[in-house]
Amino acid sequence: MDKTELNELLKKAGFSKKEFANKFELSASAVNNWGGSSNIPLWVESWLTLYIENKDCKELKEIIRANVCKGE
């Protein structure tokens, strides 16, 4: 993963770099440097991908609940 891909995944997940850093108790400057002067840790891409998928599933679940389960 490169810096551009990281930024795209962060955007899809709804995180700024600072918010992401705070979530994992990392320094914002370290996260900001990923893909530039330092490599992006291997776990970041898979975590963000799973987070985005879970977020999408939750949104879909709410849409279904609101439109299909009205009579219950």
N, CA, C and O atoms as a CHARMM CRD file, in Angstrom:
* protein
*
  288
    1    1 MET  N      0.85000  -1.17500   0.00000 PROA 1      0.00000
    2    1 MET  CA     0.00000   0.00000   0.00000 PROA 1      0.00000
    3    1 MET  C      0.89000   1.23000   0.00000 PROA 1      0.00000
    4    1 MET  O      1.91900   1.27300   0.67400 PROA 1      0.00000
    5    2 ASP  N      0.47500   2.22900  -0.76800 PROA 2      0.00000
    6    2 ASP  CA     1.23100   3.47700  -0.78700 PROA 2      0.00000
    7    2 ASP  C      0.42000   4.58400  -0.10700 PROA 2      0.00000
    8    2 ASP  O     -0.69800   4.35300   0.35400 PROA 2      0.00000
    9    3 LYS  N      0.98500   5.76300  -0.05100 PROA 3      0.00000
   10    3 LYS  CA     0.36500   6.88000   0.65900 PROA 3      0.00000
   11    3 LYS  C     -0.99300   7.25700   0.05300 PROA 3      0.00000
   12    3 LYS  O     -1.92700   7.58800   0.78200 PROA 3      0.00000
   13    4 THR  N     -1.10100   7.20800  -1.27300 PROA 4      0.00000
   14    4 THR  CA    -2.36400   7.53600  -1.94400 PROA 4      0.00000
   15    4 THR  C     -3.44900   6.54100  -1.55500 PROA 4      0.00000
   16    4 THR  O     -4.57600   6.93800  -1.25700 PROA 4      0.00000
   17    5 GLU  N     -3.12200   5.25600  -1.55600 PROA 5      0.00000
   18    5 GLU  CA    -4.08800   4.22800  -1.16800 PROA 5      0.00000
   19    5 GLU  C     -4.49600   4.38900   0.30000 PROA 5      0.00000
   20    5 GLU  O     -5.66500   4.22700   0.64900 PROA 5      0.00000
   21    6 LEU  N     -3.52500   4.70700   1.14800 PROA 6      0.00000
   22    6 LEU  CA    -3.82500   4.94200   2.56800 PROA 6      0.00000
   23    6 LEU  C     -4.82100   6.08400   2.70400 PROA 6      0.00000
   24    6 LEU  O     -5.81000   5.96300   3.42800 PROA 6      0.00000
   25    7 ASN  N     -4.57100   7.18000   2.02100 PROA 7      0.00000
   26    7 ASN  CA    -5.47300   8.33400   2.10800 PROA 7      0.00000
   27    7 ASN  C     -6.87300   7.99700   1.62100 PROA 7      0.00000
   28    7 ASN  O     -7.85700   8.44900   2.20400 PROA 7      0.00000
   29    8 GLU  N     -6.97300   7.20300   0.55200 PROA 8      0.00000
   30    8 GLU  CA    -8.28100   6.79500   0.03500 PROA 8      0.00000
   31    8 GLU  C     -9.02500   5.92000   1.03600 PROA 8      0.00000
   32    8 GLU  O    -10.22100   6.10700   1.25900 PROA 8      0.00000
   33    9 LEU  N     -8.31800   4.96300   1.64000 PROA 9      0.00000
   34    9 LEU  CA    -8.96700   4.09200   2.63400 PROA 9      0.00000
   35    9 LEU  C     -9.38700   4.87500   3.86800 PROA 9      0.00000
   36    9 LEU  O    -10.46900   4.64700   4.40900 PROA 9      0.00000
   37   10 LEU  N     -8.54600   5.79300   4.31600 PROA 10     0.00000
   38   10 LEU  CA    -8.91900   6.62500   5.46600 PROA 10     0.00000
   39   10 LEU  C    -10.17100   7.43300   5.16600 PROA 10     0.00000
   40   10 LEU  O    -11.05500   7.56100   6.01300 PROA 10     0.00000
   41   11 LYS  N    -10.24200   7.97700   3.95700 PROA 11     0.00000
   42   11 LYS  CA   -11.41100   8.77300   3.56400 PROA 11     0.00000
   43   11 LYS  C    -12.66500   7.90500   3.53900 PROA 11     0.00000
   44   11 LYS  O    -13.70200   8.30200   4.06900 PROA 11     0.00000
   45   12 LYS  N    -12.57800   6.71700   2.92600 PROA 12     0.00000
   46   12 LYS  CA   -13.73500   5.80300   2.87700 PROA 12     0.00000
   47   12 LYS  C    -14.18000   5.39700   4.27000 PROA 12     0.00000
   48   12 LYS  O    -15.37300   5.22800   4.52300 PROA 12     0.00000
   49   13 ALA  N    -13.21500   5.24000   5.18100 PROA 13     0.00000
   50   13 ALA  CA   -13.52800   4.83600   6.55100 PROA 13     0.00000
   51   13 ALA  C    -14.05900   5.99500   7.38200 PROA 13     0.00000
   52   13 ALA  O    -14.64300   5.78600   8.44500 PROA 13     0.00000
   53   14 GLY  N    -13.85500   7.22500   6.89500 PROA 14     0.00000
   54   14 GLY  CA   -14.32800   8.39800   7.62700 PROA 14     0.00000
   55   14 GLY  C    -13.36100   8.89000   8.68100 PROA 14     0.00000
   56   14 GLY  O    -13.76500   9.56400   9.62900 PROA 14     0.00000
   57   15 PHE  N    -12.08000   8.56000   8.52700 PROA 15     0.00000
   58   15 PHE  CA   -11.05500   8.97600   9.47400 PROA 15     0.00000
   59   15 PHE  C    -10.13100  10.01900   8.86800 PROA 15     0.00000
   60   15 PHE  O     -9.77200   9.93400   7.69400 PROA 15     0.00000
   61   16 SER  N     -9.75200  10.98900   9.66000 PROA 16     0.00000
   62   16 SER  CA    -8.60600  11.81600   9.31600 PROA 16     0.00000
   63   16 SER  C     -7.38100  11.05500   9.82600 PROA 16     0.00000
   64   16 SER  O     -7.51800  10.10300  10.59400 PROA 16     0.00000
   65   17 LYS  N     -6.20800  11.46200   9.41000 PROA 17     0.00000
   66   17 LYS  CA    -4.99900  10.79700   9.91900 PROA 17     0.00000
   67   17 LYS  C     -4.89300  10.97200  11.42400 PROA 17     0.00000
   68   17 LYS  O     -4.47100  10.05800  12.13200 PROA 17     0.00000
   69   18 LYS  N     -5.27600  12.14100  11.91100 PROA 18     0.00000
   70   18 LYS  CA    -5.21100  12.40800  13.34900 PROA 18     0.00000
   71   18 LYS  C     -6.18600  11.51300  14.11800 PROA 18     0.00000
   72   18 LYS  O     -5.83300  10.96500  15.16200 PROA 18     0.00000
   73   19 GLU  N     -7.40000  11.36400  13.60800 PROA 19     0.00000
   74   19 GLU  CA    -8.39300  10.50400  14.26400 PROA 19     0.00000
   75   19 GLU  C     -7.92900   9.05100  14.28400 PROA 19     0.00000
   76   19 GLU  O     -8.07800   8.35300  15.28600 PROA 19     0.00000
   77   20 PHE  N     -7.36500   8.60800  13.16100 PROA 20     0.00000
   78   20 PHE  CA    -6.86000   7.24300  13.08800 PROA 20     0.00000
   79   20 PHE  C     -5.73300   7.04600  14.09000 PROA 20     0.00000
   80   20 PHE  O     -5.69400   6.03600  14.79300 PROA 20     0.00000
   81   21 ALA  N     -4.82600   7.99500  14.15800 PROA 21     0.00000
   82   21 ALA  CA    -3.71300   7.91900  15.10600 PROA 21     0.00000
   83   21 ALA  C     -4.23200   7.85200  16.54000 PROA 21     0.00000
   84   21 ALA  O     -3.75200   7.04800  17.34000 PROA 21     0.00000
   85   22 ASN  N     -5.20000   8.68400  16.85900 PROA 22     0.00000
   86   22 ASN  CA    -5.76300   8.69400  18.21800 PROA 22     0.00000
   87   22 ASN  C     -6.42500   7.36600  18.56000 PROA 22     0.00000
   88   22 ASN  O     -6.31400   6.89000  19.69000 PROA 22     0.00000
   89   23 LYS  N     -7.11500   6.76400  17.59000 PROA 23     0.00000
   90   23 LYS  CA    -7.80100   5.49100  17.82800 PROA 23     0.00000
   91   23 LYS  C     -6.82600   4.40400  18.27300 PROA 23     0.00000
   92   23 LYS  O     -7.16800   3.55600  19.09700 PROA 23     0.00000
   93   24 PHE  N     -5.60700   4.43500  17.72300 PROA 24     0.00000
   94   24 PHE  CA    -4.61400   3.40600  18.02700 PROA 24     0.00000
   95   24 PHE  C     -3.47900   3.89900  18.91500 PROA 24     0.00000
   96   24 PHE  O     -2.44700   3.24300  19.05800 PROA 24     0.00000
   97   25 GLU  N     -3.69200   5.06500  19.50400 PROA 25     0.00000
   98   25 GLU  CA    -2.69700   5.66800  20.40300 PROA 25     0.00000
   99   25 GLU  C     -1.32600   5.76900  19.72800 PROA 25     0.00000
  100   25 GLU  O     -0.29600   5.43500  20.31200 PROA 25     0.00000
  101   26 LEU  N     -1.35100   6.24200  18.47700 PROA 26     0.00000
  102   26 LEU  CA    -0.13500   6.49000  17.71500 PROA 26     0.00000
  103   26 LEU  C      0.06400   7.98900  17.62000 PROA 26     0.00000
  104   26 LEU  O     -0.87800   8.76200  17.79900 PROA 26     0.00000
  105   27 SER  N      1.28100   8.39600  17.34000 PROA 27     0.00000
  106   27 SER  CA     1.49100   9.83000  17.14600 PROA 27     0.00000
  107   27 SER  C      0.98300  10.21200  15.75900 PROA 27     0.00000
  108   27 SER  O      1.17200   9.48100  14.78600 PROA 27     0.00000
  109   28 ALA  N      0.33500  11.37200  15.69300 PROA 28     0.00000
  110   28 ALA  CA    -0.19200  11.84800  14.41600 PROA 28     0.00000
  111   28 ALA  C      0.92700  12.05300  13.40800 PROA 28     0.00000
  112   28 ALA  O      0.73200  11.83400  12.21300 PROA 28     0.00000
  113   29 SER  N      2.08800  12.47000  13.87400 PROA 29     0.00000
  114   29 SER  CA     3.20900  12.68400  12.95400 PROA 29     0.00000
  115   29 SER  C      3.69500  11.36900  12.35100 PROA 29     0.00000
  116   29 SER  O      4.10500  11.33800  11.19100 PROA 29     0.00000
  117   30 ALA  N      3.65400  10.29100  13.12100 PROA 30     0.00000
  118   30 ALA  CA     4.05700   8.98300  12.59800 PROA 30     0.00000
  119   30 ALA  C      3.11100   8.55300  11.47600 PROA 30     0.00000
  120   30 ALA  O      3.55900   8.12600  10.41200 PROA 30     0.00000
  121   31 VAL  N      1.80900   8.66500  11.71500 PROA 31     0.00000
  122   31 VAL  CA     0.82700   8.29000  10.70100 PROA 31     0.00000
  123   31 VAL  C      0.96600   9.19800   9.48300 PROA 31     0.00000
  124   31 VAL  O      0.85700   8.73800   8.34600 PROA 31     0.00000
  125   32 ASN  N      1.20000  10.45900   9.71600 PROA 32     0.00000
  126   32 ASN  CA     1.36500  11.41700   8.62200 PROA 32     0.00000
  127   32 ASN  C      2.57500  11.08600   7.75500 PROA 32     0.00000
  128   32 ASN  O      2.57800  11.37800   6.55900 PROA 32     0.00000
  129   33 ASN  N      3.59200  10.48600   8.33900 PROA 33     0.00000
  130   33 ASN  CA     4.80700  10.14300   7.59800 PROA 33     0.00000
  131   33 ASN  C      4.72000   8.80500   6.86700 PROA 33     0.00000
  132   33 ASN  O      5.57000   8.50200   6.02900 PROA 33     0.00000
  133   34 TRP  N      3.70500   8.00500   7.17600 PROA 34     0.00000
  134   34 TRP  CA     3.58100   6.70700   6.51900 PROA 34     0.00000
  135   34 TRP  C      3.51900   6.89600   5.01000 PROA 34     0.00000
  136   34 TRP  O      2.82700   7.77900   4.50400 PROA 34     0.00000
  137   35 GLY  N      4.24600   6.06100   4.31500 PROA 35     0.00000
  138   35 GLY  CA     4.26600   6.12200   2.86100 PROA 35     0.00000
  139   35 GLY  C      5.24500   7.13500   2.32400 PROA 35     0.00000
  140   35 GLY  O      5.50900   7.18700   1.12300 PROA 35     0.00000
  141   36 GLY  N      5.77700   7.93100   3.21000 PROA 36     0.00000
  142   36 GLY  CA     6.78900   8.90400   2.81500 PROA 36     0.00000
  143   36 GLY  C      8.13600   8.43900   3.31000 PROA 36     0.00000
  144   36 GLY  O      8.85000   7.70200   2.63000 PROA 36     0.00000
  145   37 SER  N      8.47100   8.87900   4.50300 PROA 37     0.00000
  146   37 SER  CA     9.76800   8.51200   5.07500 PROA 37     0.00000
  147   37 SER  C      9.73800   7.18000   5.81200 PROA 37     0.00000
  148   37 SER  O     10.78900   6.64200   6.16000 PROA 37     0.00000
  149   38 SER  N      8.54900   6.64500   6.05200 PROA 38     0.00000
  150   38 SER  CA     8.45400   5.33600   6.72800 PROA 38     0.00000
  151   38 SER  C      7.38800   4.48100   6.05200 PROA 38     0.00000
  152   38 SER  O      6.45700   4.99700   5.43400 PROA 38     0.00000
  153   39 ASN  N      7.53800   3.18700   6.17700 PROA 39     0.00000
  154   39 ASN  CA     6.59500   2.24800   5.57400 PROA 39     0.00000
  155   39 ASN  C      5.30600   2.17000   6.37100 PROA 39     0.00000
  156   39 ASN  O      5.28800   2.37100   7.58600 PROA 39     0.00000
  157   40 ILE  N      4.24300   1.87600   5.66900 PROA 40     0.00000
  158   40 ILE  CA     2.94200   1.71700   6.30500 PROA 40     0.00000
  159   40 ILE  C      2.88000   0.30500   6.89100 PROA 40     0.00000
  160   40 ILE  O      3.11300  -0.66500   6.17100 PROA 40     0.00000
  161   41 PRO  N      2.57100   0.17300   8.18200 PROA 41     0.00000
  162   41 PRO  CA     2.49600  -1.16600   8.78700 PROA 41     0.00000
  163   41 PRO  C      1.52700  -2.07600   8.03100 PROA 41     0.00000
  164   41 PRO  O      0.51000  -1.61900   7.50900 PROA 41     0.00000
  165   42 LEU  N      1.85100  -3.35000   7.98100 PROA 42     0.00000
  166   42 LEU  CA     1.06400  -4.30900   7.20800 PROA 42     0.00000
  167   42 LEU  C     -0.38800  -4.42000   7.67600 PROA 42     0.00000
  168   42 LEU  O     -1.27400  -4.66400   6.85700 PROA 42     0.00000
  169   43 TRP  N     -0.64800  -4.24800   8.96100 PROA 43     0.00000
  170   43 TRP  CA    -1.99000  -4.43300   9.49800 PROA 43     0.00000
  171   43 TRP  C     -2.95500  -3.32100   9.09700 PROA 43     0.00000
  172   43 TRP  O     -4.16900  -3.51200   9.15300 PROA 43     0.00000
  173   44 VAL  N     -2.43700  -2.17000   8.69700 PROA 44     0.00000
  174   44 VAL  CA    -3.28600  -1.00600   8.45600 PROA 44     0.00000
  175   44 VAL  C     -4.27700  -1.23900   7.31800 PROA 44     0.00000
  176   44 VAL  O     -5.46200  -0.94000   7.46400 PROA 44     0.00000
  177   45 GLU  N     -3.81200  -1.76300   6.19900 PROA 45     0.00000
  178   45 GLU  CA    -4.68800  -1.97300   5.05200 PROA 45     0.00000
  179   45 GLU  C     -5.81400  -2.95300   5.37500 PROA 45     0.00000
  180   45 GLU  O     -6.97400  -2.68600   5.06100 PROA 45     0.00000
  181   46 SER  N     -5.48700  -4.07100   5.99300 PROA 46     0.00000
  182   46 SER  CA    -6.52600  -5.05800   6.30100 PROA 46     0.00000
  183   46 SER  C     -7.50700  -4.51800   7.34100 PROA 46     0.00000
  184   46 SER  O     -8.70700  -4.77400   7.24600 PROA 46     0.00000
  185   47 TRP  N     -7.01500  -3.78100   8.32400 PROA 47     0.00000
  186   47 TRP  CA    -7.90400  -3.23200   9.34700 PROA 47     0.00000
  187   47 TRP  C     -8.86900  -2.23600   8.72200 PROA 47     0.00000
  188   47 TRP  O    -10.07300  -2.29200   8.97300 PROA 47     0.00000
  189   48 LEU  N     -8.34800  -1.32900   7.91200 PROA 48     0.00000
  190   48 LEU  CA    -9.20700  -0.32600   7.28700 PROA 48     0.00000
  191   48 LEU  C    -10.22000  -0.97200   6.33600 PROA 48     0.00000
  192   48 LEU  O    -11.38200  -0.56900   6.29900 PROA 48     0.00000
  193   49 THR  N     -9.78600  -1.96000   5.57800 PROA 49     0.00000
  194   49 THR  CA   -10.68400  -2.64500   4.65700 PROA 49     0.00000
  195   49 THR  C    -11.82800  -3.31200   5.41400 PROA 49     0.00000
  196   49 THR  O    -12.98800  -3.19000   5.01900 PROA 49     0.00000
  197   50 LEU  N    -11.51400  -4.00700   6.48600 PROA 50     0.00000
  198   50 LEU  CA   -12.55800  -4.65300   7.29400 PROA 50     0.00000
  199   50 LEU  C    -13.46400  -3.63100   7.96900 PROA 50     0.00000
  200   50 LEU  O    -14.67200  -3.84700   8.06900 PROA 50     0.00000
  201   51 TYR  N    -12.90000  -2.52900   8.43000 PROA 51     0.00000
  202   51 TYR  CA   -13.68800  -1.46500   9.05200 PROA 51     0.00000
  203   51 TYR  C    -14.69900  -0.90500   8.05600 PROA 51     0.00000
  204   51 TYR  O    -15.86800  -0.71100   8.39000 PROA 51     0.00000
  205   52 ILE  N    -14.24100  -0.64700   6.82600 PROA 52     0.00000
  206   52 ILE  CA   -15.11100  -0.10400   5.78400 PROA 52     0.00000
  207   52 ILE  C    -16.21600  -1.10500   5.44100 PROA 52     0.00000
  208   52 ILE  O    -17.37900  -0.72100   5.32000 PROA 52     0.00000
  209   53 GLU  N    -15.86800  -2.37500   5.28500 PROA 53     0.00000
  210   53 GLU  CA   -16.86900  -3.40200   4.98500 PROA 53     0.00000
  211   53 GLU  C    -17.90600  -3.49000   6.09400 PROA 53     0.00000
  212   53 GLU  O    -19.10000  -3.60800   5.81600 PROA 53     0.00000
  213   54 ASN  N    -17.46900  -3.43500   7.33700 PROA 54     0.00000
  214   54 ASN  CA   -18.39500  -3.49600   8.46800 PROA 54     0.00000
  215   54 ASN  C    -19.30400  -2.26600   8.49200 PROA 54     0.00000
  216   54 ASN  O    -20.50300  -2.37500   8.75100 PROA 54     0.00000
  217   55 LYS  N    -18.73400  -1.12100   8.22600 PROA 55     0.00000
  218   55 LYS  CA   -19.50600   0.12600   8.18200 PROA 55     0.00000
  219   55 LYS  C    -20.57600   0.03600   7.09200 PROA 55     0.00000
  220   55 LYS  O    -21.72500   0.41600   7.31700 PROA 55     0.00000
  221   56 ASP  N    -20.19900  -0.46700   5.91000 PROA 56     0.00000
  222   56 ASP  CA   -21.14900  -0.62400   4.80700 PROA 56     0.00000
  223   56 ASP  C    -22.26300  -1.59800   5.17500 PROA 56     0.00000
  224   56 ASP  O    -23.42900  -1.35200   4.86600 PROA 56     0.00000
  225   57 CYS  N    -21.91600  -2.69800   5.83100 PROA 57     0.00000
  226   57 CYS  CA   -22.92100  -3.68600   6.24600 PROA 57     0.00000
  227   57 CYS  C    -23.89000  -3.10100   7.26500 PROA 57     0.00000
  228   57 CYS  O    -25.08900  -3.37400   7.20900 PROA 57     0.00000
  229   58 LYS  N    -23.38600  -2.30700   8.18300 PROA 58     0.00000
  230   58 LYS  CA   -24.26000  -1.67600   9.17300 PROA 58     0.00000
  231   58 LYS  C    -25.23000  -0.71500   8.50200 PROA 58     0.00000
  232   58 LYS  O    -26.40900  -0.67100   8.85500 PROA 58     0.00000
  233   59 GLU  N    -24.73700   0.05600   7.53200 PROA 59     0.00000
  234   59 GLU  CA   -25.60800   0.98400   6.81300 PROA 59     0.00000
  235   59 GLU  C    -26.67900   0.23400   6.03700 PROA 59     0.00000
  236   59 GLU  O    -27.84200   0.63800   6.03700 PROA 59     0.00000
  237   60 LEU  N    -26.29800  -0.85700   5.37500 PROA 60     0.00000
  238   60 LEU  CA   -27.24800  -1.66800   4.62800 PROA 60     0.00000
  239   60 LEU  C    -28.29000  -2.28600   5.56900 PROA 60     0.00000
  240   60 LEU  O    -29.47600  -2.34000   5.24100 PROA 60     0.00000
  241   61 LYS  N    -27.85100  -2.73900   6.71100 PROA 61     0.00000
  242   61 LYS  CA   -28.75900  -3.32700   7.70100 PROA 61     0.00000
  243   61 LYS  C    -29.80400  -2.30100   8.13700 PROA 61     0.00000
  244   61 LYS  O    -30.98100  -2.63600   8.27100 PROA 61     0.00000
  245   62 GLU  N    -29.38800  -1.06600   8.35800 PROA 62     0.00000
  246   62 GLU  CA   -30.32300  -0.01800   8.76700 PROA 62     0.00000
  247   62 GLU  C    -31.32000   0.30100   7.65200 PROA 62     0.00000
  248   62 GLU  O    -32.49600   0.54400   7.92000 PROA 62     0.00000
  249   63 ILE  N    -30.85000   0.29900   6.40500 PROA 63     0.00000
  250   63 ILE  CA   -31.75000   0.54700   5.27100 PROA 63     0.00000
  251   63 ILE  C    -32.78700  -0.55900   5.18600 PROA 63     0.00000
  252   63 ILE  O    -33.97500  -0.28900   5.01000 PROA 63     0.00000
  253   64 ILE  N    -32.34600  -1.79600   5.31000 PROA 64     0.00000
  254   64 ILE  CA   -33.26100  -2.93500   5.26100 PROA 64     0.00000
  255   64 ILE  C    -34.25300  -2.86500   6.41400 PROA 64     0.00000
  256   64 ILE  O    -35.45300  -3.06300   6.22200 PROA 64     0.00000
  257   65 ARG  N    -33.75700  -2.58900   7.58800 PROA 65     0.00000
  258   65 ARG  CA   -34.63200  -2.51400   8.77400 PROA 65     0.00000
  259   65 ARG  C    -35.68100  -1.42300   8.57500 PROA 65     0.00000
  260   65 ARG  O    -36.84900  -1.62300   8.90800 PROA 65     0.00000
  261   66 ALA  N    -35.28400  -0.28300   8.04000 PROA 66     0.00000
  262   66 ALA  CA   -36.20400   0.83800   7.87000 PROA 66     0.00000
  263   66 ALA  C    -37.23700   0.58800   6.78400 PROA 66     0.00000
  264   66 ALA  O    -38.35100   1.10600   6.86300 PROA 66     0.00000
  265   67 ASN  N    -36.88600  -0.20300   5.76500 PROA 67     0.00000
  266   67 ASN  CA   -37.78100  -0.36700   4.62000 PROA 67     0.00000
  267   67 ASN  C    -38.49100  -1.71200   4.55200 PROA 67     0.00000
  268   67 ASN  O    -39.55800  -1.80200   3.94500 PROA 67     0.00000
  269   68 VAL  N    -37.94700  -2.73500   5.14000 PROA 68     0.00000
  270   68 VAL  CA   -38.54200  -4.06000   5.04700 PROA 68     0.00000
  271   68 VAL  C    -39.26900  -4.42800   6.33500 PROA 68     0.00000
  272   68 VAL  O    -40.30600  -5.09100   6.30200 PROA 68     0.00000
  273   69 CYS  N    -38.74300  -4.01100   7.42800 PROA 69     0.00000
  274   69 CYS  CA   -39.28800  -4.41500   8.72500 PROA 69     0.00000
  275   69 CYS  C    -40.25100  -3.37400   9.29500 PROA 69     0.00000
  276   69 CYS  O    -40.40800  -3.29600  10.51400 PROA 69     0.00000
  277   70 LYS  N    -40.88100  -2.59400   8.46800 PROA 70     0.00000
  278   70 LYS  CA   -41.78000  -1.52400   8.92900 PROA 70     0.00000
  279   70 LYS  C    -42.95300  -2.03800   9.74100 PROA 70     0.00000
  280   70 LYS  O    -43.35300  -1.42700  10.73200 PROA 70     0.00000
  281   71 GLY  N    -43.50000  -3.16300   9.31400 PROA 71     0.00000
  282   71 GLY  CA   -44.71700  -3.68400   9.95500 PROA 71     0.00000
  283   71 GLY  C    -44.49200  -4.45800  11.23100 PROA 71     0.00000
  284   71 GLY  O    -45.45600  -4.86900  11.87600 PROA 71     0.00000
  285   72 GLU  N    -43.27200  -4.66500  11.60600 PROA 72     0.00000
  286   72 GLU  CA   -43.01000  -5.49900  12.78900 PROA 72     0.00000
  287   72 GLU  C    -43.07800  -4.71600  14.06600 PROA 72     0.00000
  288   72 GLU  O    -42.88000  -5.27600  15.14400 PROA 72     0.00000
